[in-house]
Amino acid sequence: MKIDLDFVFLIGGEAGQGIQSTGQILSATIAKNGFHVFADQDFESRIRGGHNFFRIRTSDKPVQAISEKLDCIIALNAETITLHKTELKTNGLLIHDSKSAPKISEEINSFAVPFEKLAVEEAGNRIMRNTVALGAVIAVVQLDLSTLESVLKTSFGSKGENVVKNNLSAAHAGYKYAKENYEKNFVKPFNSKQTEPKMLLSGVEAVALGALASDCKFMSGYPMTPSSGILHYFAGKSGDMNVVFEHAEDEIAALNMAIGASYAGVRAMTATSGGGFSLMVEALSLAGMTETPVVIVLGQRPGPATGLPTRTEQGELNFALHAGHGMFPRAVFAPSNAEESFYLTAKAFNLADEYQIPVIILTDQYLSDSYETTEEFVLSKVKIKRGEIVSQEELEKVGKYEYLRHKITSSGVSPRVFPGTPNAVVVTDSDEHTEEGHITESADVRNKMVEKRLNKLEGLRKEISPPKTFGLEDASTVLVSWGSTFGTLKEAVELLNSQGKNVRMIHFSEIWPFPAKAFIKQVKDFKELIVVESNPTGQMADVITGETGLKVGKKVLRFDGRPLTPRYIIDKISVEA
């Protein structure tokens, strides 16, 4: 894939300097000019201080991975220069505040802008030095100032006319200063506007949109990174979308509330991270026993305990597959990007309803907090499938009050009736129960009910899509990934094959029930199987071996809380041409 434009910004500073908002505004400005964007964030778990940065990779072709080498650093403090100057390309540019920069080597192409001085003089507040920096950057890379103005108005419109006015003044000041004072030769890659503006959103926003598009009417949750953004987005849209959001007192209550709402007849979900999911496990088994549909988003981050709460890892695959006491069916998805987050969330709600099971969506901090441009979502592709709901006419045929909530069927799925439906009494129990839903300790009934619930797996397996494949079809070296690592590994495979290597990749987004037959068919005639994932033991590698008997030859693992990159993967493997 030939890319004519491939440019990486890094905006760095400390918590409290508006690093995230600055990155979001620059990303949106680039996207509105029609370029593709992929951006990630690195931030510490503190309100003020500590080093934060926001990387933005932009191209005239779609990109879904970050690059370590930087074309432009926007340093809002001296520490950013010290930490990242070695990542700057030879022909790259450092833009920094003329007041707070350390001594900079003459070998580095740098441009000093009085961020703080201009912010005070033009906007009346030093806090707007980040907006001054935005204006300067826009001028240097020759993006449209009018587009930045539009994004600033949208971003700060809710804060009042005066805030918008001051931010516009700050941006104009930075733009004017750069136009008048920047004279060095620098690659100006944005001097031709692309055709269409792009849609830009994060992984958590895509999941929340997928839930709303799927007619989810209730969400409960307790904020915990990296899933808090789903709660914030859902709560913010609750009035417009006529949905209920409940800020629960803890994660135990959150899942129990969602189960209660689903039992009453509405689509419901919750979102958390590993620590919160630990508290939800008893309620997860409740959903399994009572056959109540529910969708749970599990946003992974490094553990154990609090671990690295604002960083990324794929360490909870086994947890999602096996959490809960007793055995009951479930589905587990792991979206690879924002677009898939939207559509897989819709599929999660359908499978939850059709098979009356919990469905777990595995995300992670990297996917949750990254921003990317994507094609507009096609709402007509989202089909609402509530499963078999018993009509009033059917109830009358069965006989008044003869409805069996847990009726034994060949598929294992019992037709549903929602509480309050005339001519039916809906009963269930968290103890083992009869077809009517009443508690029992009968050995015979127990055997039949366990078999009934597990029979759902036969139909559920048919719903799971096979893994995606990419690269040379006849390659004997196969790289395997899952979840958010798709874009990174795809680019690594492209680079390896462009160097004359012979590789292909297989990627899992729908993980459980594990599509063993499809995977075995895809990897036939392989010589080496390499699994790439972000955890210390290779959890997907173990699942593959356990479900297929195939031996994984090598594992490329990263578990320092930082995301995998194409270069990291290539450096860790040796593939013969």
Secondary structure, DSSP 4 states (H G I P E B T S, - for coil): ---S-EEEEEEEEEETS-HHHHHHHHHHHHHHTT-EEEEEEE--SSSSEEEEEEEEEEESS---S--SSEEEEEESSHHHHHHHGGGEEEEEEEEEETTT-----TTS-EEEE-HHHHIIIIIS-GGGHHHHHHHHHHHHTT--HHHHHHHHHHHHGGG-HHHHHHHHHHHHHHHHHHHHH--S----TTSS--SS--EEEEHHHHHHHHHHHTTEEEEEE---TTSHHHHHHHHHHHHHHT-EEEE-SSHHHHHHHHHHHHHHTSEEEEEEEHHHHHHHHHHHHHHHHHT--EEEEEEE---STT-STTS-----HHHHHH-SSS----EEE---SHHHHHHHHHHHHHHHHHHT-EEEEEEEHHHHH-EEEEPPP-GGG-------B--HHHHHHH-TT---TT---SSSPPPB--TT-TT------SS-B-TTS-B---HHHHHHHHHHHHTHHHHHHHHSPPPEEEE-TT-SEEEEEEGGGHHHHHHHHHHHHHTT--EEEEEESEEES--HHHHHHHTTT-SEEEEEESSSS-HHHHHHHHHH-PPP-EEEE--SSSPP-HHHHHHH-----
